[in-house]
Amino acid sequence: MSSTTPRPNSEPSRTVTIPRVIVATTAMLTFISFWRAAAIVLNDLASSAYYAGGESESFIGKTAPWFILAVMLFSYCVRAVYVESCSMFVRGGVYRVVKEALGGTLAKFSVSALMFDYVLTGPISGVSAGQYLAGLLNELFAYFHTGIVLSENATAAFFAVMVTLYFWYENIKGVQESSHKALRIMQITTVMVALLIIWCTYTIWVRGAHIPPFPWPSNIRLDQRSLGWLYGSQIVKMIPMIAVFVGIGHSVLAMSGEESLAQVYREIEAPKLPNLKKAGLIIFIYSVLFTSLVSFFAVMIIPDGTRDKYLQNLIGGLAMNLAGPFTLRLIFHAFVVMVGTMILAGAVNTAIVGSNGVLNRVSEDGVLADWFRQPHRKFGTSHRIINMVVGFQILTILASRGDVTFLANLYAFGVIWSFTMQGIAVLVIRYTHPGDREYRVPLNFHLFGKEIPLGLALITLVLFLIAIVNLFTKPSATVAGSIFSIIMFGVFSVSERITHRNRGTAHVEMDQFNVAAQEDLSPQSVGVRPGNILVPVSNYHALYHLQAVLDRVKPERRDVVVLHIRLLRRSASGSSELEAEQLFGSVEQFLFTKALSLAEKRGKTIRLAVVAANDMWSGILNAGVKLESNTIVLGRSAKLSTAEQAREIGLAWELLPDPRPQFNLEIFAPGGQREYFLLGPHAPNLTSNEVRLIHRLWLRFSELVAPDELHHHDVVHFALDEVLNELKEGKEADVVARLKRHVEHNKAKQTNPL
């Protein structure tokens, strides 16, 4: 089970057994359909539909809808790059993949650009939601003649700060990614989009409209705002195509969120690649219809004289300029704002979760100091990273003063450079890893035995040209993005040197471990007998449940497995698997050092294992199934009550594939109190009152059904069948109301027994 190796700084003659940690390199995942995968990506993409069209028009004029459409069509090509990156199966996450392709320096700049993207996603989404909310409130105040007029920018900034602080607290506690919520939000959004398209079409049919001017270079509005440092330069007149790239550069925000497709790849159910392509097609059709049509309808329906005041609130302005009664339009405007707030607020949370995931991943790769990953004392989350990210976001919101245009310029810098670095990395890996792939970006030729990836090269070239043009046309974004990237690059470089120097020396306060990578967990690989006790641990500040197990366990009868679940975030490594050393870093080393110390003090033996999962409860249960555990022991959650915690893991048990084994579940409180549950079908724990009630009914009915023989279980079965029949007859509401009264009555009796 363990190797015998001299411990550093020990006497030469002494040897100690180095504890062995089994790291399962195959993640234990819960899978989702391509519909749910599409919903997750569309939650990111749909948020840009609320501000991309208005921002584009503010720079290049009424030709903006054509550029938005062009960007949405080009997004299908960019999506193909991400599909190929998923099919390559390069282990290690975003930093390692880019580092392997382009080297450490460009990898750090790539992560810096990605962080700039994530840091700005929250502020632009929160401020945009605030703009829509302020616009609606001003419409309502005017409708009711209150005389109140809110400052839209100030209101938007205040709302964005409040939403950011709310999700900061939720992430400190630990927020769970939910494909179910994403699907529900997109279902509601689809209703809104369908109503919008139908109503806009009716409005155009009633009033008539003109198609926006085609984007010939002469039709594109080019002024100092749109040209930036290129203003006054003759090169724009000499090369008219530059004007087209300027227009695309100001519209590129429309495809922000494309990278989310790669992040959900790992979770998509088999067959993975065909389902990924289906999800990509759904996303493409939806985004083209929603994002581009909103921009076209806005130019065609909202009068030129009033459209400028709606550019930061474009769909709200569209709702208020449709044909129909004012009250009905106002109600639809409220619906638009409600949907937008859900999507845009969700993007604020996604930005925090994504930043946290990426910085955790680069920390595991030694680029960021381990200090940042130290867990919160109560919740066990990487609170220092979350605090830093949210601090950047709030400063950005305050600096913007609620101006979406200011944020859009900055955001475009991170978006386009993230896409460009991804394209370059995939192109380079085509040559460094020329093996077979399930998917390749189309248009590939062979010349003298060498593959020429023309399609991939053209996509990457277009992205690179847009990024270069944006450097000159968005001066404030270039300066801010460059400063941010240089600062992040400096922090990464200095931190990497310090981290590698520290990791190169022996940590006298931490045990050394023999990390053994295994494809999967099994009793044989971990070295335990069936019927063992599984003790999941995540926070070295909260190991009281492990202490309770060690105090009572008899090693000759049952083994104890201490398990750490590495939660995988979509944003950090959704398209790639991780190496064993990435799953077992210094934080895990310190956690297991504390666990071993508790075991050694009690003279007990424990086995150590690490497994990756995208859901905590399913990861624990799948590990229990594979290890043939009998009992799972948890510490009480800092976020949920014990009953809610048991219910969550019980619901996860229901999702296990058949045959589902039963587990004994024990949940300990810090004070040593224990609550006991059974996972799976089991006989209820009846009180003496309930047993007597069944017996009284049996006595009464036994005489009435004679000469037929009646058993106690017949009484219970009959009562359950009667409840089931009531449910089938549509009386569920009545049954639930009676059940609630019963539960409340029992609680009252327990509180006041007299």
ZAVO-915816 format. One record per residue (C-alpha): residue in one letter; x, y, z. Coordinates in steps of 0.25 Angstrom, whole numbers, padded with zeros to 4 digits, always signed. Layout:
N
AXYZ;...
//
This chain:
754
M+0000+0000+0000;S+0011+0010+0002;S+0026+0011-0001;T+0037+0013+0009;T+0045+0025+0006;P+0054+0034+0015;R+0047+0046+0019;P+0055+0059+0016;N+0063+0065+0027;S+0062+0052+0035;E+0074+0043+0040;P+0079+0034+0029;S+0077+0021+0036;R+0062+0024+0039;T+0051+0021+0029;V+0037+0024+0029;T+0025+0020+0021;I+0021+0031+0011;P+0005+0031+0011;R-0001+0027-0002;V-0012+0036-0009;I-0020+0030-0020;V-0024+0040-0030;A-0035+0036-0040;T-0031+0042-0053;T-0045+0039-0059;A-0055+0050-0054;M-0068+0045-0048;L-0078+0054-0056;T-0093+0056-0057;F-0096+0057-0071;I-0106+0067-0078;S-0113+0066-0091;F-0109+0075-0103;W-0122+0084-0100;R-0117+0087-0086;A-0103+0089-0092;A-0109+0099-0102;A-0117+0106-0091;I-0104+0108-0083;V-0097+0115-0094;L-0109+0123-0099;N-0110+0129-0085;D-0096+0135-0087;L-0099+0139-0102;A-0113+0144-0100;S-0108+0154-0090;S-0100+0161-0101;A-0112+0163-0109;Y-0117+0173-0099;Y-0106+0183-0101;A-0098+0178-0114;G-0107+0184-0124;G-0108+0198-0117;E-0093+0199-0115;S-0090+0196-0129;E-0100+0206-0135;S-0094+0217-0125;F-0081+0215-0132;I-0084+0212-0147;G-0098+0217-0149;K-0110+0210-0156;T-0101+0200-0163;A-0099+0193-0150;P-0110+0182-0152;W-0102+0177-0164;F-0089+0176-0156;I-0096+0169-0144;L-0102+0159-0154;A-0088+0157-0160;V-0082+0155-0146;M-0093+0144-0143;L-0090+0137-0156;F-0075+0137-0153;S-0078+0132-0139;Y-0081+0119-0146;C-0067+0118-0151;V-0061+0122-0137;R-0070+0111-0131;A-0063+0101-0140;V-0050+0105-0134;Y-0055+0102-0120;V-0061+0089-0125;E-0047+0084-0131;S-0041+0089-0118;C-0050+0080-0110;S-0048+0068-0119;M-0032+0069-0117;F-0033+0063-0103;V-0021+0071-0098;R-0020+0070-0083;G-0018+0081-0074;G-0028+0093-0075;V-0027+0106-0082;Y-0013+0110-0077;R-0006+0097-0080;V-0012+0096-0094;V-0008+0109-0098;K+0006+0108-0091;E+0009+0095-0098;A+0005+0101-0112;L+0011+0115-0110;G+0020+0115-0098;G+0019+0121-0084;T+0020+0136-0087;L+0008+0135-0097;A+0001+0126-0088;K+0001+0136-0077;F-0003+0147-0086;S-0015+0138-0091;V-0019+0136-0077;S-0018+0151-0074;A-0027+0154-0086;L-0037+0143-0082;M-0037+0149-0068;F-0039+0163-0074;D-0051+0157-0081;Y-0057+0151-0068;V-0055+0163-0059;L-0062+0171-0069;T-0074+0162-0072;G-0079+0164-0058;P-0079+0180-0059;I-0085+0181-0073;S-0096+0171-0070;G-0099+0177-0057;V-0099+0191-0062;S-0107+0187-0075;A-0118+0181-0066;G-0118+0194-0058;Q-0120+0202-0070;Y-0132+0194-0074;L-0138+0194-0060;A-0136+0210-0059;G-0142+0211-0073;L-0154+0203-0068;L-0156+0211-0055;N-0155+0224-0062;E-0166+0219-0072;L-0175+0215-0060;F-0172+0228-0053;A-0176+0236-0065;Y-0189+0227-0067;F-0193+0230-0053;H-0189+0245-0053;T-0180+0244-0041;G-0170+0254-0046;I-0159+0245-0042;V-0148+0243-0052;L-0136+0234-0049;S-0122+0236-0054;E-0120+0224-0062;N-0105+0223-0061;A-0105+0225-0046;T-0117+0215-0044;A-0110+0205-0053;A-0097+0206-0045;F-0104+0205-0032;F-0111+0193-0037;A-0099+0186-0043;V-0091+0188-0029;M-0103+0182-0022;V-0104+0170-0031;T-0089+0168-0031;L-0089+0168-0015;Y-0100+0158-0015;F-0093+0148-0024;W-0080+0151-0016;Y-0087+0146-0004;E-0093+0134-0011;N-0080+0130-0016;I-0073+0131-0003;K-0083+0121+0002;G-0081+0113-0010;V-0091+0113-0022;Q-0094+0101-0030;E-0095+0101-0045;S-0109+0097-0050;S-0113+0093-0064;H-0127+0092-0060;K-0128+0107-0056;A-0121+0110-0069;L-0131+0102-0077;R-0143+0109-0069;I-0137+0123-0072;M-0136+0120-0087;Q-0150+0115-0088;I-0155+0128-0082;T-0146+0135-0091;T-0151+0128-0103;V-0165+0132-0100;M-0160+0147-0099;V-0152+0145-0112;A-0164+0139-0120;L-0174+0150-0115;L-0164+0161-0119;I-0162+0155-0133;I-0177+0153-0135;W-0180+0167-0130;C-0169+0174-0138;T-0173+0167-0151;Y-0187+0172-0148;T-0182+0186-0146;I-0174+0186-0159;W-0186+0181-0166;V-0195+0192-0160;R-0186+0203-0162;G-0176+0199-0172;A-0161+0201-0171;H-0148+0202-0178;I-0136+0192-0178;P-0124+0198-0171;P-0114+0203-0181;F-0104+0193-0186;P-0090+0194-0180;W-0083+0199-0192;P-0070+0207-0187;S-0077+0220-0191;N-0090+0216-0182;I-0082+0213-0170;R-0081+0225-0160;L-0066+0228-0158;D-0063+0239-0148;Q-0053+0241-0136;R-0061+0232-0127;S-0061+0220-0137;L-0047+0222-0142;G-0040+0225-0130;W-0025+0226-0133;L-0028+0224-0147;Y-0036+0237-0148;G-0029+0246-0159;S-0021+0235-0164;Q-0021+0233-0179;I-0019+0218-0178;V-0035+0217-0176;K-0037+0224-0189;M-0026+0216-0196;I-0031+0202-0192;P-0046+0203-0191;M-0047+0189-0185;I-0041+0195-0172;A-0055+0202-0170;V-0061+0188-0171;F-0052+0183-0160;V-0055+0195-0152;G-0070+0192-0153;I-0067+0177-0149;G-0058+0181-0137;H-0069+0190-0131;S-0079+0179-0133;V-0071+0167-0128;L-0078+0167-0114;A-0089+0160-0121;M-0082+0147-0120;S-0077+0148-0106;G-0080+0135-0099;E-0076+0126-0110;E-0065+0120-0101;S-0076+0114-0092;L-0078+0103-0103;A-0064+0097-0100;Q-0067+0099-0085;V-0079+0090-0085;Y-0073+0079-0094;R-0068+0070-0083;E-0082+0069-0077;I-0090+0066-0090;E-0095+0052-0091;A-0090+0042-0101;P-0088+0042-0113;K-0081+0055-0109;L-0076+0061-0122;P-0089+0059-0129;N-0097+0065-0118;L-0087+0076-0117;K-0090+0079-0132;K-0105+0079-0129;A-0103+0088-0118;G-0095+0097-0126;L-0105+0098-0137;I-0117+0101-0127;I-0108+0112-0122;F-0105+0118-0136;I-0120+0118-0140;Y-0124+0124-0127;S-0114+0135-0126;V-0115+0139-0141;L-0130+0140-0139;F-0130+0148-0126;T-0117+0156-0126;S-0117+0160-0141;L-0132+0162-0142;V-0133+0171-0130;S-0123+0181-0136;F-0130+0180-0150;F-0144+0183-0143;A-0138+0194-0135;V-0134+0202-0147;M-0146+0199-0155;I-0156+0202-0144;I-0151+0212-0134;P-0151+0226-0140;D-0137+0232-0143;G-0140+0244-0135;T-0142+0236-0122;R-0133+0224-0124;D-0121+0230-0118;K-0127+0230-0104;Y-0130+0215-0105;L-0116+0211-0110;Q-0112+0206-0096;N-0127+0200-0094;L-0129+0195-0108;I-0140+0184-0106;G-0147+0193-0096;G-0148+0204-0106;L-0153+0194-0116;A-0164+0189-0107;M-0168+0203-0105;N-0169+0207-0120;L-0177+0195-0124;A-0191+0196-0130;G-0202+0195-0120;P-0208+0201-0107;F-0198+0208-0098;T-0202+0199-0086;L-0199+0186-0093;R-0186+0191-0098;L-0182+0195-0084;I-0186+0181-0079;F-0177+0175-0090;H-0166+0185-0086;A-0167+0180-0072;F-0166+0165-0077;V-0154+0169-0085;V-0147+0175-0073;M-0150+0163-0064;V-0144+0153-0074;G-0132+0162-0076;T-0130+0164-0062;M-0130+0149-0060;I-0120+0147-0072;L-0111+0158-0069;A-0111+0156-0054;G-0107+0141-0057;A-0096+0146-0065;V-0090+0154-0053;N-0090+0141-0045;T-0084+0134-0057;A-0073+0144-0057;I-0069+0142-0043;V-0070+0127-0044;G-0062+0127-0057;S-0051+0136-0051;N-0050+0128-0038;G-0049+0115-0047;V-0038+0120-0056;L-0030+0126-0045;N-0031+0113-0037;R-0026+0106-0049;V-0014+0114-0051;S-0011+0114-0036;E-0011+0099-0037;D-0001+0100-0049;G+0008+0108-0040;V+0006+0121-0047;L-0001+0127-0035;A+0003+0126-0021;D-0004+0115-0012;W-0008+0126-0002;F-0019+0130-0012;R-0026+0116-0011;Q-0026+0115+0004;P-0041+0111+0008;H-0050+0120+0016;R-0051+0115+0030;K-0066+0113+0030;F-0070+0110+0015;G-0057+0104+0010;T-0057+0113-0003;S-0045+0120-0009;H-0050+0133-0003;R-0037+0141-0006;I-0038+0139-0021;I-0053+0143-0020;N-0050+0155-0012;M-0040+0160-0022;V-0048+0158-0034;V-0061+0165-0028;G-0052+0176-0023;F-0047+0178-0038;Q-0061+0177-0043;I-0067+0188-0033;L-0055+0197-0036;T-0059+0196-0051;I-0073+0198-0049;L-0070+0211-0041;A-0060+0216-0051;S-0071+0214-0062;R-0081+0222-0054;G-0092+0213-0061;D-0088+0216-0075;V-0089+0203-0083;T-0081+0209-0095;F-0069+0211-0086;L-0070+0196-0082;A-0073+0191-0096;N-0060+0197-0101;L-0052+0190-0090;Y-0060+0177-0091;A-0057+0176-0106;F-0042+0176-0104;G-0043+0163-0095;V-0053+0156-0104;I-0046+0158-0117;W-0032+0154-0111;S-0037+0142-0104;F-0043+0137-0117;T-0030+0140-0125;M-0021+0133-0115;Q-0030+0121-0115;G-0030+0121-0130;I-0014+0122-0130;A-0013+0111-0120;V-0022+0101-0128;L-0014+0105-0141;V-0001+0102-0134;I-0006+0089-0128;R-0010+0084-0142;Y+0005+0083-0144;T+0011+0080-0131;H+0000+0069-0129;P-0003+0064-0143;G-0011+0052-0139;D-0025+0048-0142;R-0036+0056-0137;E-0051+0054-0137;Y-0053+0067-0143;R-0045+0077-0151;V-0049+0091-0156;P-0053+0089-0170;L-0044+0093-0183;N-0032+0084-0181;F-0022+0081-0192;H-0009+0073-0193;L+0003+0078-0200;F+0016+0070-0200;G+0011+0061-0189;K+0008+0073-0180;E-0006+0077-0176;I-0010+0091-0179;P-0022+0095-0170;L-0027+0106-0179;G-0040+0108-0172;L-0034+0109-0158;A-0023+0118-0163;L-0033+0128-0169;I-0042+0128-0157;T-0030+0131-0148;L-0025+0142-0158;V-0039+0149-0158;L-0039+0149-0142;F-0025+0154-0142;L-0028+0165-0152;I-0040+0169-0144;A-0032+0169-0131;I-0021+0178-0137;V-0031+0188-0143;N-0038+0189-0129;L-0024+0193-0123;F-0025+0206-0131;T-0040+0208-0131;K-0042+0207-0116;P-0031+0215-0109;S-0037+0214-0095;A-0039+0199-0096;T-0025+0197-0102;V-0018+0205-0091;A-0027+0199-0080;G-0026+0185-0085;S-0011+0186-0087;I-0008+0191-0073;F-0017+0180-0067;S-0010+0169-0076;I+0004+0175-0072;I+0000+0175-0057;M-0006+0161-0058;F+0006+0156-0066;G+0015+0162-0055;V+0007+0156-0044;F+0007+0143-0050;S+0022+0143-0054;V+0027+0147-0040;S+0017+0138-0033;E+0021+0126-0042;R+0036+0128-0038;I+0032+0129-0023;T+0023+0117-0023;H+0033+0108-0031;R+0044+0113-0021;N+0035+0109-0009;R+0031+0096-0015;G+0045+0092-0018;T+0048+0092-0003;A+0043+0082+0007;H+0031+0086+0015;V+0034+0082+0029;E+0020+0085+0033;M+0014+0076+0023;D+0015+0061+0020;Q+0020+0056+0007;F+0011+0047-0001;N+0013+0037-0011;V+0002+0041-0022;A-0002+0029-0030;A-0011+0032-0042;Q-0022+0021-0045;E-0032+0021-0056;D-0043+0019-0046;L-0046+0016-0032;S-0048+0002-0027;P-0046-0005-0013;Q-0033-0012-0019;S-0027+0001-0024;V-0029+0008-0010;G-0026-0004-0002;V-0039-0005+0006;R-0050-0016+0009;P-0064-0015+0004;G-0073-0009+0015;N-0064+0002+0018;I-0067+0016+0023;L-0065+0028+0013;V-0062+0041+0020;P-0062+0053+0010;V-0053+0065+0014;S-0052+0078+0007;N-0048+0088+0018;Y-0036+0086+0028;H-0043+0095+0038;A-0055+0086+0039;L-0050+0071+0041;Y-0059+0069+0053;H-0067+0058+0046;L-0054+0050+0043;Q-0050+0051+0057;A-0063+0045+0062;V-0061+0034+0052;L-0047+0031+0057;D-0051+0031+0071;R-0061+0020+0069;V-0056+0011+0058;K-0049-0002+0060;P-0039-0004+0049;E-0039-0019+0049;R-0054-0018+0046;R-0056-0007+0036;D-0046+0002+0028;V-0047+0017+0027;V-0046+0024+0013;V-0043+0039+0014;L-0048+0045+0001;H-0046+0059-0005;I-0055+0063-0017;R-0049+0073-0026;L-0060+0081-0032;L-0058+0084-0047;R-0063+0097-0052;R-0068+0099-0066;S-0060+0112-0068;A-0047+0106-0063;S-0045+0093-0070;G-0059+0089-0077;S-0052+0084-0090;S-0040+0076-0084;E-0037+0066-0074;L-0027+0069-0063;E-0014+0062-0059;A-0012+0055-0045;E-0003+0066-0040;Q-0013+0077-0044;L-0023+0069-0035;F-0014+0068-0023;G-0007+0081-0020;S-0002+0088-0008;V-0016+0091-0002;E-0020+0076-0003;Q-0006+0072+0003;F-0009+0081+0015;L-0023+0075+0016;F-0018+0061+0016;T-0007+0065+0026;K-0017+0069+0036;A-0025+0057+0034;L-0013+0048+0036;S-0010+0055+0048;L-0023+0052+0054;A-0022+0038+0050;E-0008+0036+0056;K-0012+0042+0069;R-0023+0032+0071;G-0014+0020+0065;K-0023+0018+0054;T-0021+0015+0039;I-0028+0023+0028;R-0027+0022+0013;L-0026+0034+0004;A-0033+0037-0009;V-0036+0049-0018;V-0046+0049-0029;A-0051+0060-0039;A-0066+0063-0041;N-0075+0073-0046;D-0085+0071-0035;M-0081+0069-0020;W-0093+0059-0016;S-0092+0051-0029;G-0077+0050-0027;I-0078+0045-0013;L-0088+0035-0016;N-0081+0030-0029;A-0068+0028-0021;G-0076+0021-0010;V-0082+0011-0021;K-0068+0009-0027;L-0062+0007-0013;E-0073-0002-0009;S-0075+0006+0004;N-0086+0004+0014;T-0086+0017+0021;I-0084+0031+0017;V-0080+0041+0028;L-0082+0056+0026;G-0080+0069+0033;R-0091+0078+0035;S-0092+0088+0023;A-0090+0103+0026;K-0101+0107+0016;L-0112+0096+0018;S-0119+0090+0030;T-0116+0076+0033;A-0130+0072+0027;E-0127+0080+0014;Q-0113+0074+0013;A-0119+0060+0014;R-0130+0063+0004;E-0119+0068-0006;I-0111+0055-0005;G-0124+0047-0005;L-0128+0053-0018;A-0114+0051-0024;W-0116+0036-0020;E-0128+0035-0028;L-0120+0039-0040;L-0110+0028-0039;P-0111+0017-0049;D-0117+0003-0045;P-0114-0005-0037;R-0113+0006-0026;P-0107+0001-0013;Q-0113+0006+0000;F-0104+0015+0009;N-0104+0019+0023;L-0103+0034+0024;E-0097+0041+0036;I-0097+0056+0038;F-0089+0061+0049;A-0090+0075+0055;P-0077+0082+0061;G-0082+0079+0075;G-0082+0064+0072;Q-0097+0063+0070;R-0100+0052+0060;E-0113+0050+0051;Y-0115+0037+0044;F-0121+0035+0030;L-0123+0023+0021;L-0121+0026+0006;G-0130+0017-0003;P-0143+0010+0000;H-0144+0005+0014;A-0154+0002+0025;P-0159+0015+0032;N-0155+0018+0046;L-0169+0017+0052;T-0172+0023+0066;S-0179+0015+0077;N-0192+0024+0074;E-0191+0020+0059;V-0190+0006+0062;R-0202+0006+0072;L-0210+0014+0061;I-0207+0003+0051;H-0211-0008+0061;R-0224-0001+0065;L-0228+0000+0050;W-0224-0015+0048;L-0233-0019+0060;R-0245-0011+0055;F-0244-0016+0040;S-0241-0030+0044;E-0255-0032+0048;L-0261-0025+0037;V-0254-0032+0026;A-0255-0046+0032;P-0255-0057+0028;D-0243-0052+0020;E-0230-0051+0027;L-0224-0037+0029;H-0210-0033+0033;H-0204-0021+0038;H-0196-0018+0025;D-0210-0019+0018;V-0215-0007+0026;V-0202+0001+0022;H-0203-0003+0007;F-0218+0000+0006;A-0216+0014+0012;L-0204+0017+0002;D-0213+0012-0009;E-0224+0022-0005;V-0214+0033-0005;L-0209+0029-0019;N-0223+0028-0024;E-0226+0042-0019;L-0214+0048-0026;K-0218+0041-0039;E-0232+0047-0038;G-0226+0061-0038;K-0228+0064-0023;E-0213+0066-0021;A-0215+0080-0015;D-0225+0075-0005;V-0216+0064-0001;V-0204+0073+0000;A-0212+0083+0009;R-0216+0072+0018;L-0202+0067+0019;K-0197+0081+0023;R-0207+0082+0034;H-0203+0068+0039;V-0188+0072+0039;E-0191+0085+0046;H-0200+0078+0056;N-0189+0069+0059;K-0179+0080+0061;A-0188+0087+0070;K-0190+0075+0079;Q-0175+0073+0080;T-0173+0088+0084;N-0185+0088+0094;P-0187+0073+0098;L-0197+0078+0108;
//
